[in-house]
Amino acid sequence: AKQELPQEIVSAFKNTGTSHILAVSGMHLAFIYGLIIFILAKVVRIRNKFVNAVITIFLIWLFTFITGSGAAVLRAAVMFSFIEIGKILQRNNDIYNITFGAGFFMLLFNPCIIYDIGFQLSFLAVLSIVLFNPIVKKIYASDYKFINYLWEIISITLSVQVLTLPITMYYFHQFPTYFLIANFIWVPLST
């Protein structure tokens, strides 16, 4: 657990803006969600959308409860559940509606969660990616898939900083100096 790590290691991750890798975060649940979708589509090959959605939602929430239901994981679980329900109902999954719907749903059940730093950072990170990543991503394009993959990591990392930086400055009183380099290395490794 994160609490059992030496303080120097926790501080190093915090200073580099990569604390989300130490804690179980929405990013980890996104990897799990993608893996579940892949396995159900390519390995198990269940054709029934309803059965796929039920299995996916069950496994997402199982992971969420096993990991302690932190605010960021909870946000991701609610969002992925909404996406799966949208698939069953054959509705267009609008990321803004899903994001704000997840926030509303979480606040409905626990209004005090709005004071949770993980809740604030998680929602701001998602909104920042949705709003700014398409803009930043257009700055550069390569003919090589690997270079585009690396640029995707960089553009997401830069985009997240737009809305999360004020919160991190307010709560932690420091700028994550090495966030770009550290996330460039740690995000692919944590995958």
GUDRENLUM-775069 format. One record per residue (C-alpha): residue number from 1; residue in three letters; x, y, z. Coordinates in Angstrom, 3 decimals, always signed. Example, Ala and Ser with C-alpha at 12.3 -4.5 7.8 and 13.67 -1.06 7.14 Angstrom:
<recs>
REC   i  aa       c1       c2       c3
REC   1 ALA  +12.300   -4.500   +7.800
REC   2 SER  +13.670   -1.060   +7.140
</recs>
This chain:
<recs>
REC   i  aa       c1       c2       c3
REC   1 ALA   +0.000   +0.000   +0.000
REC   2 LYS   +1.021   +3.596   -0.556
REC   3 GLN   +1.162   +4.188   +3.211
REC   4 GLU   +3.876   +1.540   +3.579
REC   5 LEU   +6.268   +3.222   +1.138
REC   6 PRO   +9.130   +5.303   +2.506
REC   7 GLN   +8.311   +9.027   +2.666
REC   8 GLU  +11.205   +9.838   +0.288
REC   9 ILE   +9.613   +7.750   -2.480
REC  10 VAL   +6.155   +9.262   -1.948
REC  11 SER   +7.696  +12.762   -1.985
REC  12 ALA   +9.621  +11.997   -5.162
REC  13 PHE   +6.434  +10.927   -6.955
REC  14 LYS   +4.569  +13.977   -5.625
REC  15 ASN   +7.360  +16.355   -6.692
REC  16 THR   +7.409  +14.933  -10.210
REC  17 GLY   +3.633  +15.034  -10.643
REC  18 THR   +3.272  +11.266  -10.898
REC  19 SER   +1.422  +10.458   -7.647
REC  20 HIS   -1.449   +9.068   -9.713
REC  21 ILE   +0.784   +6.118  -10.548
REC  22 LEU   +1.349   +5.218   -6.883
REC  23 ALA   -2.316   +5.414   -5.951
REC  24 VAL   -4.945   +3.310   -7.640
REC  25 SER   -6.474   +5.878   -9.962
REC  26 GLY   -8.950   +6.281  -12.774
REC  27 MET   -6.073   +5.647  -15.167
REC  28 HIS   -5.658   +2.133  -13.764
REC  29 LEU   -9.378   +1.428  -14.043
REC  30 ALA   -9.269   +2.686  -17.646
REC  31 PHE   -6.598   +0.061  -18.385
REC  32 ILE   -8.730   -2.616  -16.689
REC  33 TYR  -11.819   -1.450  -18.597
REC  34 GLY   -9.951   -1.654  -21.907
REC  35 LEU   -8.660   -5.112  -21.015
REC  36 ILE  -12.176   -6.318  -20.106
REC  37 ILE  -13.585   -4.977  -23.388
REC  38 PHE  -10.758   -6.636  -25.337
REC  39 ILE  -11.154  -10.002  -23.592
REC  40 LEU  -14.928  -10.057  -24.004
REC  41 ALA  -14.712   -9.078  -27.680
REC  42 LYS  -11.655  -11.011  -28.851
REC  43 VAL  -11.129  -13.916  -26.451
REC  44 VAL  -14.510  -14.879  -24.992
REC  45 ARG  -16.430  -13.453  -27.976
REC  46 ILE  -19.744  -12.814  -26.286
REC  47 ARG  -21.993  -11.238  -28.931
REC  48 ASN  -24.824  -10.180  -26.605
REC  49 LYS  -24.413   -6.468  -25.729
REC  50 PHE  -26.429   -6.795  -22.554
REC  51 VAL  -24.365   -9.706  -21.221
REC  52 ASN  -21.136   -7.896  -22.156
REC  53 ALA  -22.290   -4.768  -20.339
REC  54 VAL  -23.367   -6.652  -17.206
REC  55 ILE  -20.066   -8.549  -17.012
REC  56 THR  -18.075   -5.359  -17.655
REC  57 ILE  -19.964   -3.319  -15.043
REC  58 PHE  -19.681   -6.140  -12.490
REC  59 LEU  -15.898   -6.454  -12.991
REC  60 ILE  -15.406   -2.667  -12.902
REC  61 TRP  -17.260   -2.362   -9.605
REC  62 LEU  -15.514   -5.429   -8.183
REC  63 PHE  -12.156   -3.769   -8.883
REC  64 THR  -13.456   -0.488   -7.425
REC  65 PHE  -14.544   -2.096   -4.156
REC  66 ILE  -11.419   -4.266   -3.859
REC  67 THR   -9.191   -1.203   -4.218
REC  68 GLY  -11.033   +0.808   -1.572
REC  69 SER  -13.322   +2.961   -3.729
REC  70 GLY  -11.115   +6.045   -3.833
REC  71 ALA  -12.684   +9.121   -5.404
REC  72 ALA  -10.745   +8.839   -8.682
REC  73 VAL  -11.530   +5.146   -9.128
REC  74 LEU  -15.148   +5.766   -8.155
REC  75 ARG  -15.378   +8.526  -10.767
REC  76 ALA  -14.007   +6.214  -13.439
REC  77 ALA  -16.312   +3.348  -12.380
REC  78 VAL  -19.397   +5.559  -12.604
REC  79 MET  -18.311   +6.931  -15.989
REC  80 PHE  -17.570   +3.483  -17.455
REC  81 SER  -20.878   +2.189  -16.087
REC  82 PHE  -22.674   +5.059  -17.830
REC  83 ILE  -20.843   +4.218  -21.059
REC  84 GLU  -21.897   +0.567  -20.828
REC  85 ILE  -25.514   +1.502  -20.019
REC  86 GLY  -25.428   +3.839  -23.022
REC  87 LYS  -24.305   +0.935  -25.206
REC  88 ILE  -27.235   -1.189  -24.016
REC  89 LEU  -29.692   +1.646  -24.651
REC  90 GLN  -27.991   +2.405  -27.989
REC  91 ARG  -27.354   +6.004  -26.958
REC  92 ASN  -24.566   +8.256  -28.102
REC  93 ASN  -22.014   +8.490  -25.301
REC  94 ASP  -21.262  +12.199  -24.967
REC  95 ILE  -18.172  +12.594  -22.774
REC  96 TYR  -19.395  +15.865  -21.258
REC  97 ASN  -22.733  +14.364  -20.220
REC  98 ILE  -21.011  +11.286  -18.843
REC  99 THR  -18.458  +13.334  -16.896
REC 100 PHE  -20.952  +15.775  -15.401
REC 101 GLY  -23.465  +12.966  -14.841
REC 102 ALA  -20.842  +11.010  -12.893
REC 103 GLY  -20.067  +14.079  -10.794
REC 104 PHE  -23.753  +14.685  -10.104
REC 105 PHE  -24.318  +11.017   -9.233
REC 106 MET  -21.359  +10.957   -6.832
REC 107 LEU  -22.421  +14.211   -5.170
REC 108 LEU  -25.966  +12.925   -4.871
REC 109 PHE  -24.773   +9.987   -2.778
REC 110 ASN  -22.059  +11.843   -0.871
REC 111 PRO  -22.134  +15.665   -1.077
REC 112 CYS  -19.005  +15.910   +1.094
REC 113 ILE  -16.928  +14.181   -1.581
REC 114 ILE  -16.606  +17.564   -3.278
REC 115 TYR  -13.970  +18.412   -0.629
REC 116 ASP  -11.926  +15.315   -1.497
REC 117 ILE   -8.741  +16.305   -3.351
REC 118 GLY   -8.875  +13.090   -5.373
REC 119 PHE  -12.406  +13.936   -6.520
REC 120 GLN  -11.380  +17.442   -7.561
REC 121 LEU   -8.196  +16.387   -9.335
REC 122 SER   -9.829  +13.417  -11.044
REC 123 PHE  -12.679  +15.414  -12.557
REC 124 LEU  -10.438  +18.326  -13.499
REC 125 ALA   -7.967  +15.943  -15.153
REC 126 VAL  -10.718  +14.333  -17.242
REC 127 LEU  -12.194  +17.698  -18.240
REC 128 SER   -8.739  +19.004  -19.052
REC 129 ILE   -8.036  +16.021  -21.307
REC 130 VAL  -11.395  +16.345  -23.041
REC 131 LEU  -11.123  +20.107  -23.552
REC 132 PHE   -7.440  +20.628  -24.300
REC 133 ASN   -5.977  +17.364  -25.613
REC 134 PRO   -7.589  +17.701  -29.079
REC 135 ILE   -6.006  +21.166  -29.371
REC 136 VAL   -2.556  +20.141  -28.125
REC 137 LYS   -2.578  +16.916  -30.160
REC 138 LYS   -3.038  +18.875  -33.405
REC 139 ILE   +0.242  +20.723  -32.854
REC 140 TYR   +2.280  +17.789  -34.108
REC 141 ALA   +1.695  +14.720  -36.276
REC 142 SER   +4.115  +12.144  -37.609
REC 143 ASP   +4.020   +9.473  -40.293
REC 144 TYR   +5.183   +6.954  -37.676
REC 145 LYS   +2.715   +5.320  -35.279
REC 146 PHE   +5.260   +5.054  -32.466
REC 147 ILE   +6.081   +8.767  -32.626
REC 148 ASN   +2.354   +9.574  -32.620
REC 149 TYR   +1.931   +7.318  -29.563
REC 150 LEU   +4.698   +9.203  -27.753
REC 151 TRP   +3.170  +12.530  -28.768
REC 152 GLU   -0.196  +11.315  -27.443
REC 153 ILE   +1.371  +10.726  -24.005
REC 154 ILE   +2.992  +14.155  -24.088
REC 155 SER   -0.172  +15.931  -25.247
REC 156 ILE   -2.312  +14.253  -22.571
REC 157 THR   +0.254  +15.095  -19.891
REC 158 LEU   +0.352  +18.748  -20.976
REC 159 SER   -3.437  +18.926  -21.269
REC 160 VAL   -4.013  +17.561  -17.768
REC 161 GLN   -1.833  +20.289  -16.290
REC 162 VAL   -4.085  +23.079  -17.579
REC 163 LEU   -6.893  +22.513  -15.066
REC 164 THR   -5.109  +20.503  -12.366
REC 165 LEU   -2.158  +22.854  -11.879
REC 166 PRO   -4.123  +25.472   -9.901
REC 167 ILE   -5.428  +22.776   -7.532
REC 168 THR   -2.014  +21.175   -7.051
REC 169 MET   -0.467  +24.590   -6.420
REC 170 TYR   -3.182  +25.412   -3.893
REC 171 TYR   -3.032  +22.152   -1.926
REC 172 PHE   +0.606  +21.154   -2.286
REC 173 HIS   +2.266  +24.582   -2.750
REC 174 GLN   +4.624  +23.324   -5.426
REC 175 PHE   +4.918  +23.033   -9.175
REC 176 PRO   +5.548  +19.479  -10.415
REC 177 THR   +8.753  +20.396  -12.224
REC 178 TYR   +9.422  +17.077  -13.906
REC 179 PHE   +5.813  +16.122  -14.712
REC 180 LEU   +6.396  +15.876  -18.466
REC 181 ILE   +9.507  +13.714  -18.317
REC 182 ALA   +8.248  +11.600  -15.427
REC 183 ASN   +4.839  +10.884  -16.984
REC 184 PHE   +6.507  +10.194  -20.317
REC 185 ILE   +8.446   +7.387  -18.622
REC 186 TRP   +6.085   +6.164  -15.886
REC 187 VAL   +2.724   +6.051  -17.668
REC 188 PRO   +3.832   +3.510  -20.316
REC 189 LEU   +5.692   +1.498  -17.660
REC 190 SER   +2.679   +1.432  -15.335
REC 191 THR   +0.531   +0.156  -18.183
</recs>
